[in-house]
Amino acid sequence: MQRSGFLFALIGSGKLWLDPPAYSLYHKNVAKQRKPRAKPVVKPAGKRSTARKSSLWTLFWIGLFILVAGLFFINLDLIRKTIQGTSLENLFGKSSSGDSEPPVVNEPPPPAVEPPPAVRPVAPVNPPEAAPPVPESPEPAVSEPAAVPAPAPAPAGPERPLYFARVDGNGITWIKVARQFDTPNAPLRNTLRALLEGPTAEERRRGLRSLIPPGTRLLSVEIQGNTAFIDFSDDFQYNENGSEGLKAQLRQIVWTVTEFSNIKDVQFLIESRQIDYLSASIWIGGPLNRNSPAIQD
């Protein structure tokens, strides 16, 4: 009691300042065990959103590239045909500006077949004069060898007209040339084969060329009435000069074939199939003659 009264006296007099940690069991034992809580580290939201946007853009560009590549390979044939069908300036533009003409694949003319050399007839051999016959053993008379006739040369076929083009700044001029074949058999087939082979070296020096696509093959020829059914390979559909080149190649064949007196028009077939159009606007669904709109300029 005396101690308590002493303390209260000191407090009341203002001479004693109480420090709670020094005089309280709670502050001495419990409060010391508590540690300040660490504040959570909050990452800035800007970096997280930037990384997420970068990954989304990467996925977007990869998907776009795959889509474009797939569309390109799916439409590869259509792109190739469109490019081949839009080169119209190659026919007239280069000639008017002084540039060289498009290259023409010209095959060498077939080698001329020389007729077999004539065999000279064997002159008859006169037997030597025989000595006077001996009556005891007369010798038999010697017979003269027969002359061997020379073989007759094979008849050559008649001359057939072919049409080739001369291209300059004024357009296309059609020139008719003549061909003579070694055999008179299958004259129409021989004429078409010569047309596909192109002009000779001398004709090329004169500026003549064929407008039929290189690589075109003749598959079959048949005449029904006054119509010639001509079957070509698939290369016949694609001309490097565009729609004007397609019209020109049809005109070149129709004019050459209708030079035969028994043929009035031509029905074109592609790989043994009858199709309606070459390119998008040139109709070949029926027989064509020299006045057909499909072959007019």
Number of C-alpha atoms within 10 A of each C-alpha: 6 7 8 9 10 11 13 13 13 13 13 10 9 9 9 12 8 9 8 11 13 10 10 10 11 12 13 13 11 9 11 10 9 8 7 6 6 6 6 6 6 6 8 8 8 8 10 10 10 11 10 10 11 11 10 11 11 10 10 11 11 10 11 11 10 11 11 10 10 12 10 13 11 10 10 12 10 12 13 10 12 13 11 15 20 13 16 16 13 15 22 18 15 15 18 15 9 10 9 9 16 12 7 15 14 16 14 11 12 10 6 8 8 7 10 11 9 11 10 10 11 11 10 10 10 10 10 7 6 8 7 7 9 8 7 6 7 9 11 6 8 9 9 10 11 11 11 11 11 12 10 9 10 11 9 12 15 13 15 19 17 23 23 26 20 16 19 17 13 9 13 15 12 17 13 12 14 10 14 15 18 16 13 15 11 10 17 18 16 17 20 18 13 18 20 20 21 25 26 17 14 9 13 16 10 11 15 23 23 22 26 26 20 19 13 16 18 17 13 14 15 13 14 8 9 14 19 23 17 21 21 19 16 14 15 22 15 20 23 22 22 20 19 20 21 24 20 23 19 23 24 20 21 25 21 19 27 18 13 14 8 13 17 19 21 24 19 23 23 17 16 15 10 14 14 15 13 17 16 9 10 17 17 20 14 14 16 22 21 16 10 14 12 20 22 12 9
